[in-house]
Amino acid sequence: MNLFERIHEAWGADRRVRVLCEQLEPLVPRDATLLDVGCGDGALAARLAERRPDLTPSGLDVLQRDAPHIPVTLFDGLHIPREDDSVDTVLLSDVLHHSEDPERLLREAARVARTCVLVKDHTLTGAFAGPRLRFMDEVGNRRFGVRRPTEYWPEARWRETFERLGLEVEAWTGRVPLYPPPLAWVFGRSLHFIARLAAPESHSDSG
């Protein structure tokens, strides 16, 4: 682990899970099954379930982690091994920009979700956004063997993709305080977003 990775672990790892839990918790329906796609070791979904005992979490990932915090099934990164409308909520936290086909994976999430899809990802916004995002991904993921992205999407492209897939944006925030100052001045700002997307009407029982 190099210096930047040590700083990331010391300053960012636990804070990231805590902040994301605070932001995601009110977006998850009550008594929901929660499928965390690209869950890593499952720490985020497990923390959400601690705060919300009504949730039943499970995870999917392309890599096997030691001692995951939730039940995790390996998958190919594109095809979600679940039936249509089989889980209440699908969570994609910093996963789509790592996918070789983000729209295809998002379409799969829409297929299996009964109620909503929750997305936490990046927006290509501001000066030198691309280099800053690539640096963050390199520091946070290289040692785990996670595929690093070659491109990031601006907000307009995210919204166009959601609309094309029939996913209605019910909530959107670009204020996700993952990092404390001074890191937030460089790696925060408008580079992150969280969205709650209503499942397509053709798949949702609740509308």
C-alpha positions, 0 to 999 in steps of 0.5 A: 500500500503506497502513501496515497492509499494509506491516506485514503484508508485513514481519511476516507474509507470509514467516512465514506461508508458512514456518509453514504449510509446517512444519504442512502438510508432515507431513500431505501423503502421500508422492509425492503430486500436490498441487492448491492451490485458490485458490493466489494466486501459488503460493508456499505449494505451491512452498515445500512442494515445495522441502521435499518434492521428492516432491510434484508441485504445481499450482494453481487461482485465480480471479485471474491473478497475475504470475509464479506459482511453480507452474503455475496454471489459472484457474477460476470459484471453484466448479467444480474442472476435474479428474476424480473422484479425479484428485489425491492431495491438495487444499489449501484454504488460507484459501480457503473463507471467501472463497468465495461457496459454501464447502460447494460448493467443499469438495464439489468438493475431496472429489470430486477428492481420492483421499487427503485434503483439507487445510484451513487456515481461520478459526474464529469463536472468542472476543471480537470474533472477527468484527471481528478476522478481517475486519480481517486479511482487509482488510489481507491481500487488498484490494489483490489484489482478493480477495473479502472474506467477510461471515461466518466459521464457528465450529468446530462448523459446520466439523465439521458440514459436514465430516461431512455431506460424508463428510470424516473429520477425521484431524487438527485443530490450532488452534495455528497461530503465524502471527504473532509477538508482539504481533500474535499476542495479537490475531490469533492465539490460536484464530482459525486451524485446520488440518485433514486430512480423509480423502477420502470412501470412495466416492472414495478408493482407499486408504480 
